[in-house]
């Protein structure tokens, strides 16, 4: 096919033979916007408007376009020849499969204009009262660590994990607990921990996301945050964008730290949709640290070309002095968690009713939107229900007890015989770790990631024989069978209890907390001037007993002056 001739009143273009490597054109007319050869055409970006042999319309050259260079001799002017489209080899876009690792490419974040100075940022960030009574700055490796959560007044597992982490890290670091939503801390205020709230909605809209980025960047620059640990996927991206460009020197000439982001992935890899997994795979390649909670998810991310760090959830070491010596006094089956559809408590209630369990009652600890529906289900199955505390006020013959949300569930776990877990998906459930601390075995569905990583069948817990793709009827039948089996088998329960008590060591504070300390030290290492600064601070401490805030790694103003300022 050759270019057709144009009308005599128009000047034909000077075209030469062009290969598919590169071609640069210049146009002086804007009327023909659909001209197939454009300035942005490249081997990696094929033109979508290139004419084909099957195109019914004739292909004409614009009146004033002229080829100034070709691929053979780049930059050399040519003239007078026609081009044969049949001999052209157009590049094709490389195909990519989601299971293949992607090459590292910079994301288009440079187009987003973010403020660099704090003077350009809004001043609507609300602040909770500071807790600076026990802040000590005498440690040379003391870094400023911020923990980002969604709602400080919520009683979820992520908030509980962040609360415990803030309590333990505040001993050796300066810790700030940042909440997107306003509210009073559900787990109480910690001494030595600062609290900040952004006062923004936590729904993931485009406008809210821009507000998250702006307010987080302002917080990073003002408070000189060195490490930020995020607990939710949307906040991973917002914190990652907000941290771009931090560092350097501020307006007063003081060094400003670069904020490093640790993304805690609290959702299992296999439980996300395929589209969300692809988005995570693209975004997580630019994180400083991707933290996963178990080896099952870590192996999935490694196959996608990432290098995650495995640090599980943990609890303090305040557990029983020894394992249980008997199980004859523990009769109740307990469930701990939010009353949400994802927890599938309806399966637990139906399995408890079908098992004929009469040795104790089913104790449901937690609250949520499914409470009324679960109460109606109990009445439908003919189960006697009571709502209130698990004490002497519970009527005799109660089969299902709803206690509501409790901040300390250790007392309910000590008096229970078995923990029941029927969630559709879990990453690393805290209720199973709390049960291990009290020596309580768990009966769970074989959910991939969480229960399979925590429970060893027959040693520290039981997993129901649930076939893949089975319906609710088969799941209920398997759970009812296991409940009936464990109702009177005290020997098996005692062996499982001892195994659960011993396996808690892997999830205790003395085993997991040093991993966080090493990770923070790697992301925010001490500078060479720390030794001299620390020595000067010790010399000044003999004349002034107040804590020297300038002995930190990065120079900061004292918190007392900022509070009064």
C-alpha positions as CSV (number, residue, x, y, z in Angstrom):
1,X,0.0,0.0,0.0
2,X,1.3,3.4,-0.9
3,X,0.4,6.8,0.2
4,X,-2.3,8.2,-2.2
5,X,-1.6,11.4,-4.0
6,X,-3.2,14.5,-2.6
7,X,-5.0,17.4,-4.3
8,X,-2.8,19.7,-6.4
9,X,-3.6,22.6,-4.2
10,X,-2.0,20.8,-1.2
11,X,1.7,20.2,-0.9
12,X,2.5,16.5,-0.6
13,X,4.6,15.4,2.4
14,X,8.2,14.4,1.9
15,X,8.3,10.9,3.2
16,X,11.0,8.3,3.2
17,X,11.3,4.6,4.2
18,X,10.9,4.4,8.0
19,X,11.6,1.5,10.2
20,X,9.9,0.7,13.6
21,X,12.8,1.8,15.8
22,X,12.3,5.6,16.1
23,X,10.8,8.4,14.1
24,X,10.6,12.1,14.9
25,X,8.2,14.4,13.1
26,X,7.3,18.0,13.3
27,X,3.9,19.5,12.5
28,X,2.9,23.1,11.9
29,X,-0.8,22.5,11.6
30,X,-3.2,21.4,14.4
31,X,-6.2,20.6,12.2
32,X,-5.1,17.0,11.6
33,X,-4.9,15.7,15.1
34,X,-5.4,12.2,14.0
35,X,-2.2,12.1,12.0
36,X,-0.9,8.6,12.7
37,X,2.8,9.5,13.3
38,X,3.0,11.5,16.4
39,X,5.8,13.0,18.5
40,X,5.1,10.6,21.4
41,X,5.4,7.4,19.3
42,X,8.1,5.0,20.5
43,X,8.9,1.3,20.3
44,X,7.4,0.8,23.7
45,X,4.2,2.8,22.9
46,X,2.7,1.7,19.6
47,X,0.3,4.1,17.9
48,X,-3.3,3.1,18.2
49,X,-4.3,5.1,15.1
50,X,-1.9,3.5,12.7
51,X,-3.6,2.7,9.4
52,X,-4.1,-1.0,8.5
53,X,-4.9,-2.9,5.3
54,X,-8.4,-3.5,6.5
55,X,-9.1,0.1,7.1
56,X,-11.9,1.3,4.8
57,X,-10.9,4.9,4.8
58,X,-8.1,6.2,2.7
59,X,-5.0,7.4,4.4
60,X,-3.9,10.9,3.6
61,X,-1.0,12.9,4.7
62,X,-1.6,16.4,6.3
63,X,-0.9,19.3,4.0
64,X,1.9,20.9,6.0
65,X,3.6,17.9,7.7
66,X,7.2,17.1,6.9
67,X,9.5,14.3,8.0
68,X,12.8,15.8,9.2
69,X,14.6,12.7,10.2
70,X,14.5,8.9,9.9
71,X,15.7,6.0,11.9
72,X,18.6,5.1,9.6
73,X,20.4,8.4,9.9
74,X,18.9,10.2,12.9
75,X,18.7,13.9,12.2
76,X,19.5,13.7,8.5
77,X,16.9,15.5,6.3
78,X,15.3,13.5,3.6
79,X,12.9,14.2,0.8
80,X,10.8,13.0,-2.1
81,X,10.2,9.3,-1.5
82,X,7.0,7.3,-0.7
83,X,6.7,4.9,2.2
84,X,5.6,1.2,1.9
85,X,3.4,0.4,4.9
86,X,3.5,-3.4,4.1
87,X,7.2,-3.6,4.9
88,X,6.8,-1.9,8.3
89,X,7.2,-4.0,11.5
90,X,5.3,-2.4,14.3
91,X,6.4,-3.1,17.9
92,X,3.9,-5.0,20.1
93,X,3.2,-4.3,23.7
94,X,4.9,-7.0,25.9
95,X,2.4,-9.4,27.5
96,X,2.5,-9.8,31.3
97,X,1.0,-12.4,33.5
98,X,0.0,-11.6,37.1
99,X,2.0,-14.5,38.4
100,X,5.2,-13.0,36.9
101,X,7.3,-10.4,38.8
102,X,7.1,-7.0,37.4
103,X,10.2,-4.8,36.6
104,X,10.7,-1.9,38.9
105,X,9.3,1.2,37.4
106,X,8.7,4.6,39.0
107,X,5.1,5.3,39.8
108,X,3.6,8.5,38.3
109,X,3.7,10.3,41.7
110,X,5.7,13.2,40.5
111,X,2.6,14.7,39.0
112,X,1.1,15.1,42.4
113,X,2.1,18.4,43.8
114,X,2.8,18.1,47.5
115,X,3.7,21.0,49.8
116,X,7.3,21.1,50.9
117,X,7.2,23.6,53.7
118,X,4.9,23.6,56.6
119,X,3.8,27.2,55.9
120,X,1.9,26.0,52.8
121,X,0.0,23.3,54.7
122,X,-3.4,23.7,56.4
123,X,-3.5,24.0,60.2
124,X,-6.7,21.9,60.8
125,X,-4.9,19.0,62.4
126,X,-6.5,18.4,65.8
127,X,-4.3,17.3,68.7
128,X,-4.9,15.3,71.7
129,X,-3.1,16.3,75.0
130,X,0.5,15.4,75.0
131,X,1.8,12.7,77.4
132,X,5.5,13.7,78.0
133,X,5.9,12.8,81.6
134,X,8.2,9.9,81.1
135,X,10.0,10.9,77.9
136,X,13.7,10.4,78.3
137,X,16.2,11.5,75.6
138,X,19.4,10.1,77.1
139,X,19.6,7.1,74.8
140,X,21.7,7.8,71.7
141,X,19.6,5.4,69.5
142,X,16.3,7.0,70.5
143,X,14.2,7.5,67.3
144,X,10.9,9.1,66.7
145,X,8.4,6.3,65.7
146,X,4.8,7.0,64.7
147,X,2.1,4.3,64.6
148,X,-0.7,5.1,62.1
149,X,-4.2,3.5,62.8
150,X,-7.7,4.1,61.5
151,X,-9.7,4.7,64.6
152,X,-8.2,5.1,68.1
153,X,-11.6,4.4,69.7
154,X,-12.1,1.1,68.0
155,X,-11.5,-2.3,69.7
156,X,-10.2,-4.1,66.6
157,X,-7.2,-6.4,66.4
158,X,-5.0,-3.9,64.5
159,X,-5.7,-1.2,67.1
160,X,-4.9,-3.7,69.9
161,X,-1.6,-4.6,68.2
162,X,-0.6,-1.0,67.7
163,X,-1.5,-0.2,71.3
164,X,0.8,-2.9,72.7
165,X,3.6,-2.0,70.3
166,X,3.4,1.7,71.3
167,X,3.6,0.7,75.0
168,X,6.7,-1.4,74.5
169,X,8.6,0.9,72.0
170,X,8.1,3.9,74.3
171,X,10.6,2.5,76.7
172,X,13.5,3.0,74.2
173,X,12.0,5.4,71.6
174,X,9.8,8.5,71.3
175,X,6.5,7.1,70.1
176,X,3.5,8.9,68.7
177,X,0.1,7.2,68.1
178,X,-1.6,8.8,65.1
179,X,-5.3,8.2,64.5
180,X,-7.2,9.3,61.3
181,X,-10.5,9.5,63.1
182,X,-11.1,11.5,66.3
183,X,-12.0,9.7,69.5
184,X,-10.9,8.6,72.9
185,X,-8.4,5.7,73.1
186,X,-10.3,2.5,73.6
187,X,-7.4,0.7,75.2
188,X,-6.6,3.6,77.5
189,X,-3.9,6.3,77.5
190,X,-0.3,5.1,77.8
191,X,2.3,7.0,79.8
192,X,5.1,8.2,77.7
193,X,3.2,8.0,74.4
194,X,2.1,11.1,72.4
195,X,-1.3,11.1,70.7
196,X,-2.2,12.8,67.5
197,X,-5.5,12.7,65.6
198,X,-6.0,14.0,62.0
199,X,-9.8,14.5,62.4
200,X,-10.5,13.1,58.9
201,X,-13.0,10.5,57.6
202,X,-11.5,7.1,57.1
203,X,-13.4,6.2,54.0
204,X,-11.2,5.7,51.0
205,X,-12.4,8.3,48.6
206,X,-10.2,10.4,46.3
207,X,-10.7,13.6,48.2
208,X,-10.1,11.9,51.6
209,X,-6.9,10.3,50.3
210,X,-5.5,13.7,49.3
211,X,-6.3,15.0,52.8
212,X,-4.6,12.0,54.3
213,X,-1.4,12.7,52.3
214,X,-1.4,16.4,53.1
215,X,-2.0,16.0,56.9
216,X,0.5,13.1,57.2
217,X,3.2,15.1,55.4
218,X,2.6,18.1,57.7
219,X,2.9,15.8,60.7
220,X,6.1,14.2,59.4
221,X,7.8,17.6,58.8
222,X,6.6,19.2,62.0
223,X,7.4,16.3,64.4
224,X,10.5,15.0,62.5
225,X,9.2,11.5,62.3
226,X,11.9,9.0,61.4
227,X,9.9,5.8,61.1
228,X,6.1,5.4,60.5
229,X,4.3,2.0,61.0
230,X,1.0,1.8,59.1
231,X,-1.6,-0.8,59.8
232,X,-4.0,-0.5,56.8
233,X,-3.6,-0.8,53.0
234,X,-5.0,2.6,52.1
235,X,-2.8,4.3,54.8
236,X,0.3,2.4,53.4
237,X,-0.1,4.3,50.1
238,X,-0.9,7.7,51.8
239,X,2.1,7.4,54.1
240,X,4.3,6.4,51.2
241,X,3.3,9.4,49.2
242,X,3.6,11.8,52.2
243,X,7.1,10.6,52.9
244,X,8.4,11.4,49.5
245,X,10.7,14.4,49.6
246,X,11.2,14.4,53.4
247,X,14.7,14.9,54.6
248,X,17.3,17.5,53.8
249,X,17.4,20.7,55.8
250,X,14.5,22.8,57.1
251,X,14.1,26.5,57.0
252,X,16.3,27.0,60.1
253,X,19.2,25.1,58.7
254,X,18.7,22.0,60.9
255,X,18.9,18.5,59.4
256,X,15.5,17.0,58.8
257,X,15.1,13.2,58.9
258,X,13.7,11.2,56.0
259,X,10.6,9.3,57.1
260,X,10.8,5.6,56.5
261,X,7.5,3.6,56.1
262,X,6.9,0.1,57.5
263,X,3.7,-1.4,56.0
264,X,2.1,-4.0,58.3
265,X,0.0,-6.3,56.0
266,X,-2.8,-7.6,58.3
267,X,-4.8,-9.2,55.5
268,X,-3.9,-12.6,54.1
269,X,-2.6,-12.7,50.5
270,X,-5.1,-15.4,49.2
271,X,-8.1,-13.6,50.7
272,X,-7.8,-10.5,48.5
273,X,-9.3,-10.2,45.1
274,X,-7.0,-10.6,42.1
275,X,-7.3,-6.9,41.1
276,X,-6.3,-5.8,44.6
277,X,-3.4,-8.2,44.7
278,X,-2.1,-6.7,41.5
279,X,-2.4,-3.1,42.9
280,X,-0.6,-4.2,46.1
281,X,2.2,-5.8,44.1
282,X,2.8,-2.6,42.1
283,X,2.6,-0.3,45.1
284,X,4.6,-2.4,47.6
285,X,7.6,-2.5,45.4
286,X,8.3,1.1,46.5
287,X,7.9,0.6,50.2
288,X,10.9,0.8,52.6
289,X,9.7,-2.4,54.5
290,X,6.8,-4.7,53.8
291,X,6.0,-6.6,57.1
292,X,3.9,-9.7,56.9
293,X,2.7,-11.8,59.9
294,X,3.4,-15.4,58.8
295,X,5.5,-17.4,56.5
296,X,2.6,-18.5,54.4
297,X,2.0,-14.9,53.2
298,X,5.7,-14.2,53.0
299,X,6.2,-17.0,50.5
300,X,3.4,-15.7,48.3
301,X,5.0,-12.3,48.2
302,X,8.4,-13.7,47.5
303,X,7.0,-15.5,44.4
304,X,5.9,-12.1,43.2
305,X,9.3,-10.6,43.4
306,X,9.1,-8.8,46.8
307,X,11.2,-9.3,49.9
308,X,8.9,-9.1,52.9
309,X,10.0,-9.1,56.6
310,X,8.2,-11.6,58.8
311,X,7.4,-10.3,62.2
312,X,4.3,-11.8,63.8
313,X,1.8,-10.3,66.3
314,X,2.7,-10.7,69.9
315,X,1.4,-10.3,73.4
316,X,3.1,-9.5,76.7
317,X,4.5,-12.2,78.9
318,X,1.9,-12.0,81.6
319,X,0.7,-15.6,81.2
320,X,-0.1,-18.4,83.6
321,X,2.9,-19.7,85.6
322,X,2.3,-23.2,84.5
323,X,0.1,-25.2,82.2
324,X,-3.3,-26.5,83.2
325,X,-3.3,-29.6,85.4
326,X,-6.8,-30.6,84.5
327,X,-9.8,-29.7,82.3
328,X,-12.7,-31.1,84.4
329,X,-13.6,-27.7,85.8
330,X,-13.5,-25.9,82.4
331,X,-16.8,-26.6,80.6
332,X,-17.6,-23.6,78.4
333,X,-16.9,-23.1,74.7
334,X,-15.8,-19.5,74.1
335,X,-15.7,-17.3,70.9
336,X,-13.8,-13.9,70.9
337,X,-14.1,-11.4,68.1
338,X,-16.3,-8.8,66.4
339,X,-19.8,-9.8,65.6
340,X,-19.3,-9.2,61.8
341,X,-20.3,-11.2,58.8
342,X,-16.7,-12.2,58.0
343,X,-16.5,-14.0,61.4
344,X,-19.4,-16.4,60.5
345,X,-20.7,-16.8,64.0
346,X,-23.8,-18.3,62.6
347,X,-21.8,-21.4,61.7
348,X,-20.6,-21.7,65.3
349,X,-24.1,-21.3,66.8
350,X,-25.6,-23.9,64.4
351,X,-22.7,-26.3,65.0
352,X,-23.1,-25.9,68.8
353,X,-26.8,-26.7,68.5
354,X,-26.3,-29.7,66.3
355,X,-23.5,-31.2,68.5
356,X,-25.8,-31.6,71.5
357,X,-23.1,-30.0,73.7
358,X,-24.6,-30.0,77.2
359,X,-21.5,-29.8,79.5
360,X,-21.4,-26.1,79.3
361,X,-22.6,-23.0,77.4
362,X,-21.4,-21.1,74.3
363,X,-19.9,-17.8,75.5
364,X,-19.7,-15.1,72.8
365,X,-17.3,-12.2,73.7
366,X,-17.6,-9.2,71.4
367,X,-20.0,-6.8,69.8
368,X,-20.9,-5.7,66.3
369,X,-23.6,-5.3,63.7
370,X,-24.5,-9.0,63.6
371,X,-25.7,-9.1,67.2
372,X,-29.4,-8.9,66.5
373,X,-29.3,-11.4,63.7
374,X,-27.4,-13.9,65.9
375,X,-29.9,-13.4,68.7
376,X,-32.8,-14.2,66.3
377,X,-30.9,-17.3,65.1
378,X,-30.6,-18.6,68.6
379,X,-34.3,-18.2,69.2
380,X,-35.0,-19.9,65.9
381,X,-32.9,-22.9,66.9
382,X,-34.5,-23.1,70.3
383,X,-31.4,-22.1,72.3
384,X,-31.8,-20.2,75.6
385,X,-30.0,-16.9,75.4
386,X,-28.8,-14.4,78.0
387,X,-27.1,-11.1,77.5
388,X,-24.8,-9.9,80.3
389,X,-21.7,-10.6,82.3
390,X,-20.6,-14.2,82.9
391,X,-21.1,-14.3,86.6
392,X,-23.6,-15.6,89.1
393,X,-26.4,-13.6,87.6
394,X,-26.6,-15.9,84.5
395,X,-29.8,-17.9,84.8
396,X,-29.6,-21.7,85.1
397,X,-30.0,-23.5,81.8
398,X,-28.5,-20.8,79.6
399,X,-27.0,-22.2,76.5
400,X,-25.7,-19.1,74.7
401,X,-24.3,-16.1,76.6
402,X,-23.5,-12.8,74.9
403,X,-21.1,-10.8,77.2
404,X,-20.5,-7.9,74.9
405,X,-17.0,-6.4,74.2
406,X,-14.4,-6.8,77.0
407,X,-11.1,-5.1,77.2
408,X,-9.5,-8.0,79.1
409,X,-10.6,-11.5,77.9
410,X,-8.1,-13.4,79.9
411,X,-10.6,-14.2,82.6
412,X,-13.0,-15.7,80.1
413,X,-10.3,-17.7,78.4
414,X,-9.1,-19.2,81.7
415,X,-12.5,-20.6,82.6
416,X,-13.2,-21.9,79.1
417,X,-12.6,-25.4,77.8
418,X,-12.2,-24.7,74.2
419,X,-11.8,-21.7,71.8
420,X,-14.0,-21.9,68.7
421,X,-12.9,-20.0,65.5
422,X,-15.2,-20.0,62.4
423,X,-13.9,-17.0,60.4
424,X,-13.9,-17.0,56.6
425,X,-10.5,-15.4,56.5
426,X,-7.8,-14.6,59.1
427,X,-4.2,-13.4,58.8
428,X,-2.9,-14.0,62.3
429,X,-5.8,-13.8,64.8
430,X,-5.0,-12.3,68.2
431,X,-7.6,-14.4,70.0
432,X,-5.7,-17.6,69.2
433,X,-2.5,-16.1,70.5
434,X,-4.4,-15.0,73.7
435,X,-5.7,-18.5,74.1
436,X,-2.2,-19.9,73.7
437,X,-1.0,-17.6,76.5
438,X,-3.7,-19.1,78.8
439,X,-3.1,-22.7,77.7
440,X,-6.5,-22.9,75.9
441,X,-6.6,-25.1,72.8
442,X,-8.5,-23.9,69.7
443,X,-10.9,-25.6,67.3
444,X,-10.8,-23.8,64.0
445,X,-11.7,-24.1,60.4
446,X,-8.7,-24.9,58.1
447,X,-8.5,-21.3,56.8
448,X,-5.4,-20.6,54.8
449,X,-2.8,-18.3,56.2
450,X,-3.9,-17.5,59.8
451,X,-5.1,-20.7,61.5
452,X,-2.8,-23.0,59.4
453,X,0.2,-20.9,60.5
454,X,-0.8,-20.8,64.2
455,X,-2.3,-24.2,64.9
456,X,-0.6,-27.6,64.6
457,X,-3.3,-30.1,64.4
458,X,-3.3,-32.6,67.2
459,X,-0.5,-30.8,69.1
460,X,-1.8,-27.4,70.3
461,X,-5.2,-27.3,68.6
462,X,-7.7,-29.0,66.2
463,X,-8.6,-28.2,62.6
464,X,-11.8,-29.4,61.2
465,X,-11.7,-31.8,58.2
466,X,-13.4,-29.3,55.9
467,X,-13.2,-30.2,52.2
468,X,-12.4,-27.5,49.7
469,X,-15.4,-25.8,48.3
470,X,-17.8,-27.4,50.8
471,X,-21.0,-25.7,51.7
472,X,-22.3,-24.5,55.0
473,X,-24.0,-27.8,55.8
474,X,-20.7,-29.7,55.5
475,X,-18.8,-27.1,57.6
476,X,-21.4,-27.3,60.4
477,X,-21.4,-31.1,60.4
478,X,-17.6,-31.2,60.8
479,X,-17.5,-28.6,63.6
480,X,-20.4,-30.4,65.4
481,X,-18.5,-33.7,65.1
482,X,-15.4,-32.2,66.7
483,X,-17.3,-30.5,69.5
484,X,-19.0,-33.7,70.4
485,X,-15.7,-35.5,70.4
486,X,-14.0,-33.0,72.6
487,X,-16.8,-32.6,75.1
488,X,-15.8,-35.5,77.4
489,X,-12.2,-36.3,76.2
490,X,-10.3,-34.7,79.0
491,X,-7.1,-36.5,78.2
492,X,-6.9,-35.1,74.7
493,X,-7.9,-31.6,75.9
494,X,-5.1,-31.6,78.5
495,X,-2.5,-32.7,76.0
496,X,-3.7,-29.9,73.6
497,X,-3.6,-27.4,76.4
498,X,0.0,-28.2,77.3
499,X,1.0,-27.9,73.7
500,X,-0.8,-24.5,73.3
501,X,0.9,-23.2,76.5
502,X,4.3,-24.2,75.2
503,X,3.9,-22.8,71.7
504,X,3.1,-19.3,73.0
505,X,6.9,-18.6,73.4
506,X,7.1,-17.8,69.7
507,X,4.6,-15.0,70.1
508,X,5.7,-13.5,73.3
509,X,7.2,-10.0,73.7
510,X,10.7,-11.2,74.6
511,X,10.8,-13.1,71.3
512,X,9.2,-10.6,68.9
513,X,10.0,-7.2,70.3
514,X,13.8,-7.4,69.5
515,X,12.9,-7.9,65.9
516,X,11.1,-4.5,65.8
517,X,14.1,-2.9,67.6
518,X,16.5,-4.2,65.0
519,X,14.3,-3.2,62.1
520,X,13.9,0.4,63.5
521,X,17.7,0.6,64.1
522,X,18.3,-0.4,60.5
523,X,15.9,2.2,59.1
524,X,17.0,5.0,61.3
525,X,20.6,4.3,62.2
526,X,22.5,6.7,64.6
527,X,24.6,9.3,62.9
528,X,28.4,9.7,63.6
529,X,27.7,12.7,65.7
530,X,25.6,10.8,68.2
531,X,28.6,10.0,70.5
532,X,29.7,13.6,70.8
533,X,26.2,14.8,71.3
534,X,25.6,12.2,74.0
535,X,28.8,13.1,75.8
536,X,27.9,16.8,75.8
537,X,24.4,15.9,77.1
538,X,25.9,14.0,80.0
539,X,28.1,16.9,80.9
540,X,25.2,19.3,80.8
541,X,23.1,17.0,82.9
542,X,25.3,17.7,86.0
543,X,24.3,21.3,85.9
544,X,20.7,20.8,84.7
545,X,18.6,17.9,85.8
546,X,15.9,18.4,83.1
547,X,16.0,15.9,80.1
548,X,18.1,17.2,77.2
549,X,15.9,16.9,74.1
550,X,18.8,18.0,71.9
551,X,20.6,14.7,72.5
552,X,18.3,13.0,70.0
553,X,19.6,11.9,66.6
554,X,17.9,14.9,65.0
555,X,17.9,18.3,66.6
556,X,14.4,19.2,67.9
557,X,12.8,21.9,70.0
558,X,11.8,20.8,73.5
559,X,8.3,19.6,73.7
560,X,7.5,21.9,76.6
561,X,8.4,25.0,74.5
562,X,6.3,23.7,71.6
563,X,3.3,23.0,73.8
564,X,3.4,26.6,75.2
565,X,4.2,28.0,71.8
